[in-house]
Every structure is written in C-alpha cells, then in structure tokens.
Amino acid sequence: MTAGLVTLFAMLAFVAITVWVFFIKKKEDFDEQAHLPLDEDDKQDGNKERSS
C-alpha cells in the first residue's frame, strides 16, 4: 500500500513539473537563461582584451 502511494506521488510530481516547464514557464525566460553562459564568456573575453 505504501509503495503504491509513493509511486503515485512521484508520478504526480513528475507530471506537475513537466506541465510547469512546458506550459507555464515563459519561453523568453528559458532563452535568457540559455544565453547566460555565452554572455559571461563575452564579458571575460572583453576584460582580457582591455588588460592587454
């Protein structure tokens, strides 16, 4: 009985996270977050060029 409830809770949590990621969260947020590593590399490269 307990194992069934744990499985049900895990499945509901998975479905809730999936719905939140794909339907509720804005695409613009993901795009902005996806470019963060690239923006940081650009800033570091700019600092190296200025110090040379």
C-alpha distance matrix in Angstrom:
0.0 3.8 5.5 5.3 6.5 8.9 10.1 10.8 12.6 14.5 15.5 16.7 18.6 20.2 21.3 22.6 24.6 26.0 27.2 28.7 30.5 31.9 32.6 33.0 34.7 38.4 39.9 42.7 40.6 39.3 42.9 44.2 41.6 42.2 45.9 45.5 46.0 49.0 50.5 50.2 51.9 54.7 55.2 55.4 57.8 60.0 60.2 61.3 64.0 65.3 65.6 67.5
3.8 0.0 3.8 5.3 5.1 6.3 8.6 9.8 10.6 12.3 14.2 15.3 16.5 18.4 20.0 21.0 22.6 24.3 25.7 26.9 28.6 30.3 31.2 31.3 32.7 36.4 37.9 40.7 38.2 37.0 40.7 41.7 39.0 39.8 43.4 42.8 43.1 46.3 47.8 47.2 49.0 51.9 52.2 52.4 54.9 57.0 57.1 58.2 61.0 62.2 62.4 64.4
5.5 3.8 0.0 3.8 5.5 5.1 6.1 8.6 9.9 10.5 12.2 14.2 15.3 16.5 18.4 19.9 21.1 22.5 24.3 25.7 27.0 28.6 29.8 30.3 31.5 35.1 36.3 39.1 36.8 35.3 38.8 40.1 37.3 37.8 41.4 41.0 41.1 44.2 45.9 45.4 46.9 49.9 50.5 50.5 52.9 55.1 55.3 56.3 59.0 60.5 60.7 62.5
5.3 5.3 3.8 0.0 3.8 5.5 5.1 6.1 8.6 9.9 10.5 12.2 14.2 15.3 16.5 18.2 20.0 21.0 22.4 24.2 25.8 27.0 27.9 28.6 30.2 33.8 35.1 38.1 36.0 34.6 38.1 39.5 37.0 37.5 41.2 41.0 41.4 44.4 46.0 45.8 47.4 50.2 50.9 51.2 53.5 55.6 56.0 57.1 59.7 61.1 61.6 63.4
6.5 5.1 5.5 3.8 0.0 3.8 5.4 5.0 6.1 8.5 9.8 10.4 12.1 14.1 15.3 16.2 18.2 19.8 20.9 22.3 24.2 25.7 26.3 26.6 28.2 31.9 33.5 36.3 34.1 33.0 36.6 37.9 35.4 36.2 39.9 39.5 40.2 43.2 44.5 44.3 46.2 48.9 49.4 49.8 52.2 54.2 54.5 55.8 58.4 59.6 60.1 62.1
8.9 6.3 5.1 5.5 3.8 0.0 3.8 5.4 5.1 6.1 8.6 9.9 10.5 12.2 14.2 15.2 16.4 18.2 19.9 21.0 22.5 24.3 25.4 25.6 26.7 30.4 31.8 34.5 32.1 30.8 34.4 35.5 32.8 33.6 37.2 36.7 37.1 40.2 41.7 41.3 43.1 45.8 46.3 46.6 49.0 51.1 51.3 52.5 55.2 56.5 56.8 58.8
10.1 8.6 6.1 5.1 5.4 3.8 0.0 3.8 5.5 5.1 6.1 8.6 9.9 10.6 12.3 14.2 15.4 16.5 18.3 19.9 21.2 22.5 23.8 24.5 25.8 29.4 30.4 33.4 31.3 29.7 33.2 34.7 32.0 32.4 36.2 36.0 36.4 39.3 41.0 40.8 42.4 45.1 45.9 46.2 48.4 50.6 51.1 52.2 54.7 56.2 56.7 58.5
10.8 9.8 8.6 6.1 5.0 5.4 3.8 0.0 3.8 5.5 5.1 6.1 8.6 9.9 10.6 12.2 14.3 15.3 16.4 18.2 20.0 21.2 21.9 22.5 24.3 27.9 29.2 32.3 30.3 29.1 32.6 34.1 31.8 32.4 36.2 36.2 36.9 39.7 41.2 41.3 43.1 45.6 46.3 46.9 49.2 51.1 51.7 53.0 55.4 56.8 57.5 59.4
12.6 10.6 9.9 8.6 6.1 5.1 5.5 3.8 0.0 3.8 5.5 5.1 6.1 8.6 9.9 10.4 12.2 14.1 15.3 16.3 18.3 20.0 20.7 20.8 22.2 25.9 27.5 30.3 28.1 27.0 30.7 31.9 29.4 30.4 34.1 33.7 34.6 37.5 38.8 38.7 40.7 43.2 43.7 44.4 46.8 48.6 49.0 50.5 53.0 54.1 54.8 56.8
14.5 12.3 10.5 9.9 8.5 6.1 5.1 5.5 3.8 0.0 3.8 5.5 5.1 6.2 8.7 9.9 10.6 12.2 14.3 15.3 16.5 18.3 19.7 20.0 21.0 24.6 25.8 28.6 26.3 24.9 28.5 29.8 27.2 27.8 31.5 31.2 31.8 34.7 36.2 36.2 37.9 40.5 41.2 41.7 44.0 46.0 46.5 47.7 50.2 51.5 52.1 54.0
15.5 14.2 12.2 10.5 9.8 8.6 6.1 5.1 5.5 3.8 0.0 3.8 5.4 5.1 6.2 8.6 10.0 10.6 12.3 14.2 15.4 16.5 17.7 18.7 20.1 23.6 24.6 27.7 25.9 24.4 27.8 29.5 27.2 27.6 31.4 31.6 32.3 34.9 36.6 36.9 38.5 40.9 41.9 42.6 44.6 46.6 47.4 48.7 50.9 52.4 53.2 55.0
16.7 15.3 14.2 12.2 10.4 9.9 8.6 6.1 5.1 5.5 3.8 0.0 3.8 5.4 5.1 6.0 8.6 9.8 10.5 12.2 14.2 15.4 15.9 16.4 18.2 21.8 23.3 26.3 24.5 23.5 27.0 28.6 26.5 27.4 31.0 31.2 32.3 34.9 36.2 36.6 38.6 40.8 41.6 42.5 44.7 46.4 47.2 48.7 50.9 52.2 53.1 55.1
18.6 16.5 15.3 14.2 12.1 10.5 9.9 8.6 6.1 5.1 5.4 3.8 0.0 3.8 5.5 5.1 6.1 8.5 9.9 10.5 12.2 14.3 15.2 15.2 16.3 20.0 21.5 24.2 22.0 21.0 24.6 25.9 23.6 24.6 28.2 28.0 29.1 31.9 33.1 33.3 35.4 37.7 38.3 39.1 41.4 43.1 43.8 45.3 47.6 48.8 49.7 51.7
20.2 18.4 16.5 15.3 14.1 12.2 10.6 9.9 8.6 6.2 5.1 5.4 3.8 0.0 3.8 5.5 5.3 6.1 8.6 9.9 10.6 12.2 13.8 14.6 15.5 19.0 19.9 22.9 20.9 19.3 22.8 24.4 22.1 22.6 26.4 26.6 27.4 30.0 31.5 31.9 33.7 36.0 36.9 37.7 39.8 41.7 42.5 43.9 46.0 47.5 48.4 50.2
21.3 20.0 18.4 16.5 15.3 14.2 12.3 10.6 9.9 8.7 6.2 5.1 5.5 3.8 0.0 3.8 5.5 5.1 6.1 8.5 9.9 10.6 11.5 12.7 14.4 17.8 18.9 22.1 20.6 19.3 22.7 24.6 22.8 23.3 27.0 27.6 28.8 31.1 32.5 33.3 35.1 37.1 38.2 39.3 41.2 42.9 44.0 45.5 47.5 48.9 50.1 51.9
22.6 21.0 19.9 18.2 16.2 15.2 14.2 12.2 10.4 9.9 8.6 6.0 5.1 5.5 3.8 0.0 3.8 5.5 5.2 6.1 8.6 10.2 10.4 10.4 12.2 15.8 17.6 20.5 18.7 18.0 21.6 23.0 21.4 22.4 26.0 26.3 27.9 30.3 31.3 32.0 34.2 36.1 36.8 38.1 40.2 41.7 42.6 44.4 46.4 47.5 48.7 50.8
24.6 22.6 21.1 20.0 18.2 16.4 15.4 14.3 12.2 10.6 10.0 8.6 6.1 5.3 5.5 3.8 0.0 3.8 5.5 5.0 6.1 8.6 9.9 9.9 10.4 14.0 15.4 18.1 16.1 15.0 18.6 20.0 18.0 19.0 22.6 22.8 24.2 26.7 27.8 28.4 30.5 32.5 33.3 34.4 36.6 38.1 39.0 40.7 42.7 43.9 45.1 47.1
26.0 24.3 22.5 21.0 19.8 18.2 16.5 15.3 14.1 12.2 10.6 9.8 8.5 6.1 5.1 5.5 3.8 0.0 3.8 5.4 5.2 6.1 8.1 9.5 10.3 13.4 14.1 17.4 16.0 14.3 17.7 19.7 18.0 18.4 22.1 22.9 24.2 26.3 27.7 28.7 30.5 32.3 33.5 34.8 36.6 38.2 39.4 41.0 42.8 44.2 45.5 47.3
27.2 25.7 24.3 22.4 20.9 19.9 18.3 16.4 15.3 14.3 12.3 10.5 9.9 8.6 6.1 5.2 5.5 3.8 0.0 3.8 5.5 5.4 5.5 6.8 8.9 12.0 13.4 16.7 15.7 14.8 18.0 20.0 19.0 19.7 23.2 24.1 25.9 27.8 28.9 30.2 32.2 33.7 34.8 36.4 38.2 39.5 40.8 42.6 44.2 45.5 47.0 48.9
28.7 26.9 25.7 24.2 22.3 21.0 19.9 18.2 16.3 15.3 14.2 12.2 10.5 9.9 8.5 6.1 5.0 5.4 3.8 0.0 3.8 5.8 5.7 4.9 6.0 9.7 11.6 14.4 12.8 12.5 16.0 17.4 16.3 17.6 21.0 21.5 23.6 25.6 26.3 27.5 29.8 31.2 32.0 33.7 35.7 36.9 38.1 40.1 41.7 42.7 44.3 46.3
30.5 28.6 27.0 25.8 24.2 22.5 21.2 20.0 18.3 16.5 15.4 14.2 12.2 10.6 9.9 8.6 6.1 5.2 5.5 3.8 0.0 3.8 6.0 6.2 5.5 8.5 9.3 12.3 10.8 9.5 13.0 14.8 13.5 14.3 17.8 18.6 20.4 22.4 23.3 24.6 26.7 28.2 29.2 30.8 32.6 33.9 35.3 37.1 38.7 39.9 41.5 43.4
31.9 30.3 28.6 27.0 25.7 24.3 22.5 21.2 20.0 18.3 16.5 15.4 14.3 12.2 10.6 10.2 8.6 6.1 5.4 5.8 3.8 0.0 3.8 6.3 6.6 8.5 8.6 12.2 11.9 10.4 13.2 15.7 15.1 15.3 18.7 20.2 22.0 23.5 24.6 26.3 28.1 29.3 30.8 32.5 34.0 35.2 36.9 38.7 40.0 41.4 43.2 44.9
32.6 31.2 29.8 27.9 26.3 25.4 23.8 21.9 20.7 19.7 17.7 15.9 15.2 13.8 11.5 10.4 9.9 8.1 5.5 5.7 6.0 3.8 0.0 3.8 6.1 7.9 9.2 12.5 12.5 12.2 14.8 17.1 17.0 17.7 20.8 22.2 24.5 25.8 26.5 28.4 30.5 31.4 32.6 34.7 36.2 37.2 38.9 40.9 42.1 43.2 45.1 47.0
33.0 31.3 30.3 28.6 26.6 25.6 24.5 22.5 20.8 20.0 18.7 16.4 15.2 14.6 12.7 10.4 9.9 9.5 6.8 4.9 6.2 6.3 3.8 0.0 3.8 6.4 9.1 11.7 11.0 11.7 14.6 16.0 16.0 17.5 20.3 21.2 23.9 25.4 25.6 27.3 29.8 30.7 31.5 33.7 35.5 36.2 37.6 39.9 41.2 42.0 43.9 46.0
34.7 32.7 31.5 30.2 28.2 26.7 25.8 24.3 22.2 21.0 20.1 18.2 16.3 15.5 14.4 12.2 10.4 10.3 8.9 6.0 5.5 6.6 6.1 3.8 0.0 3.8 6.6 8.7 7.4 8.1 11.2 12.4 12.2 14.0 16.7 17.5 20.2 21.8 21.9 23.6 26.1 27.0 27.7 29.9 31.7 32.4 33.9 36.1 37.4 38.3 40.1 42.2
38.4 36.4 35.1 33.8 31.9 30.4 29.4 27.9 25.9 24.6 23.6 21.8 20.0 19.0 17.8 15.8 14.0 13.4 12.0 9.7 8.5 8.5 7.9 6.4 3.8 0.0 3.8 5.3 5.5 7.0 9.0 10.3 11.2 12.8 15.0 16.2 19.3 20.3 20.2 22.3 24.7 25.2 26.0 28.5 30.1 30.5 32.3 34.6 35.6 36.4 38.5 40.6
39.9 37.9 36.3 35.1 33.5 31.8 30.4 29.2 27.5 25.8 24.6 23.3 21.5 19.9 18.9 17.6 15.4 14.1 13.4 11.6 9.3 8.6 9.2 9.1 6.6 3.8 0.0 3.8 5.4 5.2 6.2 8.7 9.9 10.5 12.7 14.6 17.4 17.9 18.3 20.7 22.7 23.0 24.4 26.9 28.0 28.7 30.7 32.8 33.6 34.7 36.9 38.7
42.7 40.7 39.1 38.1 36.3 34.5 33.4 32.3 30.3 28.6 27.7 26.3 24.2 22.9 22.1 20.5 18.1 17.4 16.7 14.4 12.3 12.2 12.5 11.7 8.7 5.3 3.8 0.0 3.8 5.4 5.0 6.1 8.6 9.7 10.9 12.7 15.9 16.1 15.8 18.4 20.7 20.6 21.7 24.4 25.7 25.9 28.0 30.3 31.0 31.8 34.2 36.1
40.6 38.2 36.8 36.0 34.1 32.1 31.3 30.3 28.1 26.3 25.9 24.5 22.0 20.9 20.6 18.7 16.1 16.0 15.7 12.8 10.8 11.9 12.5 11.0 7.4 5.5 5.4 3.8 0.0 3.8 5.5 5.2 6.2 8.5 10.2 10.9 14.2 15.3 14.9 16.9 19.5 20.0 20.7 23.1 24.8 25.3 26.9 29.3 30.4 31.1 33.1 35.3
39.3 37.0 35.3 34.6 33.0 30.8 29.7 29.1 27.0 24.9 24.4 23.5 21.0 19.3 19.3 18.0 15.0 14.3 14.8 12.5 9.5 10.4 12.2 11.7 8.1 7.0 5.2 5.4 3.8 0.0 3.8 5.4 5.1 6.0 8.7 10.1 12.6 13.8 14.4 16.3 18.4 19.3 20.5 22.5 24.0 25.0 26.7 28.7 29.9 31.1 33.0 34.8
42.9 40.7 38.8 38.1 36.6 34.4 33.2 32.6 30.7 28.5 27.8 27.0 24.6 22.8 22.7 21.6 18.6 17.7 18.0 16.0 13.0 13.2 14.8 14.6 11.2 9.0 6.2 5.0 5.5 3.8 0.0 3.8 5.5 5.0 6.5 9.0 11.6 11.7 12.2 14.8 16.6 16.9 18.5 20.8 21.8 22.6 24.8 26.7 27.5 28.8 31.0 32.6
44.2 41.7 40.1 39.5 37.9 35.5 34.7 34.1 31.9 29.8 29.5 28.6 25.9 24.4 24.6 23.0 20.0 19.7 20.0 17.4 14.8 15.7 17.1 16.0 12.4 10.3 8.7 6.1 5.2 5.4 3.8 0.0 3.8 5.5 5.4 6.6 10.0 10.4 9.9 12.3 14.7 14.9 15.8 18.4 19.8 20.3 22.1 24.4 25.3 26.2 28.4 30.3
41.6 39.0 37.3 37.0 35.4 32.8 32.0 31.8 29.4 27.2 27.2 26.5 23.6 22.1 22.8 21.4 18.0 18.0 19.0 16.3 13.5 15.1 17.0 16.0 12.2 11.2 9.9 8.6 6.2 5.1 5.5 3.8 0.0 3.8 5.4 5.3 8.2 9.9 10.0 11.4 13.9 15.0 15.8 17.7 19.6 20.5 22.0 24.0 25.4 26.5 28.2 30.2
42.2 39.8 37.8 37.5 36.2 33.6 32.4 32.4 30.4 27.8 27.6 27.4 24.6 22.6 23.3 22.4 19.0 18.4 19.7 17.6 14.3 15.3 17.7 17.5 14.0 12.8 10.5 9.7 8.5 6.0 5.0 5.5 3.8 0.0 3.8 5.7 7.2 8.2 9.6 11.4 12.9 14.1 15.8 17.4 18.7 20.1 21.9 23.4 24.7 26.3 28.0 29.6
45.9 43.4 41.4 41.2 39.9 37.2 36.2 36.2 34.1 31.5 31.4 31.0 28.2 26.4 27.0 26.0 22.6 22.1 23.2 21.0 17.8 18.7 20.8 20.3 16.7 15.0 12.7 10.9 10.2 8.7 6.5 5.4 5.4 3.8 0.0 3.8 5.7 5.3 6.2 8.7 10.1 10.7 12.5 14.5 15.5 16.6 18.7 20.3 21.4 22.8 24.8 26.3
45.5 42.8 41.0 41.0 39.5 36.7 36.0 36.2 33.7 31.2 31.6 31.2 28.0 26.6 27.6 26.3 22.8 22.9 24.1 21.5 18.6 20.2 22.2 21.2 17.5 16.2 14.6 12.7 10.9 10.1 9.0 6.6 5.3 5.7 3.8 0.0 3.8 5.4 5.1 6.2 8.7 9.9 10.7 12.5 14.3 15.4 16.8 18.7 20.2 21.4 23.0 24.9
46.0 43.1 41.1 41.4 40.2 37.1 36.4 36.9 34.6 31.8 32.3 32.3 29.1 27.4 28.8 27.9 24.2 24.2 25.9 23.6 20.4 22.0 24.5 23.9 20.2 19.3 17.4 15.9 14.2 12.6 11.6 10.0 8.2 7.2 5.7 3.8 0.0 3.8 5.5 5.2 6.3 8.8 10.0 10.7 12.4 14.4 15.6 16.8 18.7 20.3 21.5 23.1
49.0 46.3 44.2 44.4 43.2 40.2 39.3 39.7 37.5 34.7 34.9 34.9 31.9 30.0 31.1 30.3 26.7 26.3 27.8 25.6 22.4 23.5 25.8 25.4 21.8 20.3 17.9 16.1 15.3 13.8 11.7 10.4 9.9 8.2 5.3 5.4 3.8 0.0 3.8 5.4 5.2 6.3 8.8 10.0 10.6 12.4 14.4 15.5 16.7 18.6 20.3 21.6
50.5 47.8 45.9 46.0 44.5 41.7 41.0 41.2 38.8 36.2 36.6 36.2 33.1 31.5 32.5 31.3 27.8 27.7 28.9 26.3 23.3 24.6 26.5 25.6 21.9 20.2 18.3 15.8 14.9 14.4 12.2 9.9 10.0 9.6 6.2 5.1 5.5 3.8 0.0 3.8 5.5 5.1 6.4 8.8 10.0 10.7 12.6 14.5 15.6 16.8 18.8 20.5
50.2 47.2 45.4 45.8 44.3 41.3 40.8 41.3 38.7 36.2 36.9 36.6 33.3 31.9 33.3 32.0 28.4 28.7 30.2 27.5 24.6 26.3 28.4 27.3 23.6 22.3 20.7 18.4 16.9 16.3 14.8 12.3 11.4 11.4 8.7 6.2 5.2 5.4 3.8 0.0 3.8 5.4 5.1 6.3 8.7 9.9 10.8 12.6 14.5 15.6 16.9 18.9
51.9 49.0 46.9 47.4 46.2 43.1 42.4 43.1 40.7 37.9 38.5 38.6 35.4 33.7 35.1 34.2 30.5 30.5 32.2 29.8 26.7 28.1 30.5 29.8 26.1 24.7 22.7 20.7 19.5 18.4 16.6 14.7 13.9 12.9 10.1 8.7 6.3 5.2 5.5 3.8 0.0 3.8 5.4 5.1 6.1 8.5 9.9 10.7 12.4 14.4 15.6 16.9
54.7 51.9 49.9 50.2 48.9 45.8 45.1 45.6 43.2 40.5 40.9 40.8 37.7 36.0 37.1 36.1 32.5 32.3 33.7 31.2 28.2 29.3 31.4 30.7 27.0 25.2 23.0 20.6 20.0 19.3 16.9 14.9 15.0 14.1 10.7 9.9 8.8 6.3 5.1 5.4 3.8 0.0 3.8 5.5 5.1 6.1 8.7 10.0 10.7 12.4 14.5 15.7
55.2 52.2 50.5 50.9 49.4 46.3 45.9 46.3 43.7 41.2 41.9 41.6 38.3 36.9 38.2 36.8 33.3 33.5 34.8 32.0 29.2 30.8 32.6 31.5 27.7 26.0 24.4 21.7 20.7 20.5 18.5 15.8 15.8 15.8 12.5 10.7 10.0 8.8 6.4 5.1 5.4 3.8 0.0 3.8 5.5 5.1 6.3 8.8 10.1 10.7 12.6 14.7
55.4 52.4 50.5 51.2 49.8 46.6 46.2 46.9 44.4 41.7 42.6 42.5 39.1 37.7 39.3 38.1 34.4 34.8 36.4 33.7 30.8 32.5 34.7 33.7 29.9 28.5 26.9 24.4 23.1 22.5 20.8 18.4 17.7 17.4 14.5 12.5 10.7 10.0 8.8 6.3 5.1 5.5 3.8 0.0 3.8 5.4 5.1 6.4 8.8 10.0 10.8 12.7
57.8 54.9 52.9 53.5 52.2 49.0 48.4 49.2 46.8 44.0 44.6 44.7 41.4 39.8 41.2 40.2 36.6 36.6 38.2 35.7 32.6 34.0 36.2 35.5 31.7 30.1 28.0 25.7 24.8 24.0 21.8 19.8 19.6 18.7 15.5 14.3 12.4 10.6 10.0 8.7 6.1 5.1 5.5 3.8 0.0 3.8 5.4 5.2 6.3 8.8 10.1 11.0
60.0 57.0 55.1 55.6 54.2 51.1 50.6 51.1 48.6 46.0 46.6 46.4 43.1 41.7 42.9 41.7 38.1 38.2 39.5 36.9 33.9 35.2 37.2 36.2 32.4 30.5 28.7 25.9 25.3 25.0 22.6 20.3 20.5 20.1 16.6 15.4 14.4 12.4 10.7 9.9 8.5 6.1 5.1 5.4 3.8 0.0 3.8 5.5 5.2 6.3 8.8 10.2
60.2 57.1 55.3 56.0 54.5 51.3 51.1 51.7 49.0 46.5 47.4 47.2 43.8 42.5 44.0 42.6 39.0 39.4 40.8 38.1 35.3 36.9 38.9 37.6 33.9 32.3 30.7 28.0 26.9 26.7 24.8 22.1 22.0 21.9 18.7 16.8 15.6 14.4 12.6 10.8 9.9 8.7 6.3 5.1 5.4 3.8 0.0 3.8 5.5 5.2 6.3 8.8
61.3 58.2 56.3 57.1 55.8 52.5 52.2 53.0 50.5 47.7 48.7 48.7 45.3 43.9 45.5 44.4 40.7 41.0 42.6 40.1 37.1 38.7 40.9 39.9 36.1 34.6 32.8 30.3 29.3 28.7 26.7 24.4 24.0 23.4 20.3 18.7 16.8 15.5 14.5 12.6 10.7 10.0 8.8 6.4 5.2 5.5 3.8 0.0 3.8 5.5 5.3 6.4
64.0 61.0 59.0 59.7 58.4 55.2 54.7 55.4 53.0 50.2 50.9 50.9 47.6 46.0 47.5 46.4 42.7 42.8 44.2 41.7 38.7 40.0 42.1 41.2 37.4 35.6 33.6 31.0 30.4 29.9 27.5 25.3 25.4 24.7 21.4 20.2 18.7 16.7 15.6 14.5 12.4 10.7 10.1 8.8 6.3 5.2 5.5 3.8 0.0 3.8 5.6 5.4
65.3 62.2 60.5 61.1 59.6 56.5 56.2 56.8 54.1 51.5 52.4 52.2 48.8 47.5 48.9 47.5 43.9 44.2 45.5 42.7 39.9 41.4 43.2 42.0 38.3 36.4 34.7 31.8 31.1 31.1 28.8 26.2 26.5 26.3 22.8 21.4 20.3 18.6 16.8 15.6 14.4 12.4 10.7 10.0 8.8 6.3 5.2 5.5 3.8 0.0 3.8 5.5
65.6 62.4 60.7 61.6 60.1 56.8 56.7 57.5 54.8 52.1 53.2 53.1 49.7 48.4 50.1 48.7 45.1 45.5 47.0 44.3 41.5 43.2 45.1 43.9 40.1 38.5 36.9 34.2 33.1 33.0 31.0 28.4 28.2 28.0 24.8 23.0 21.5 20.3 18.8 16.9 15.6 14.5 12.6 10.8 10.1 8.8 6.3 5.3 5.6 3.8 0.0 3.8
67.5 64.4 62.5 63.4 62.1 58.8 58.5 59.4 56.8 54.0 55.0 55.1 51.7 50.2 51.9 50.8 47.1 47.3 48.9 46.3 43.4 44.9 47.0 46.0 42.2 40.6 38.7 36.1 35.3 34.8 32.6 30.3 30.2 29.6 26.3 24.9 23.1 21.6 20.5 18.9 16.9 15.7 14.7 12.7 11.0 10.2 8.8 6.4 5.4 5.5 3.8 0.0
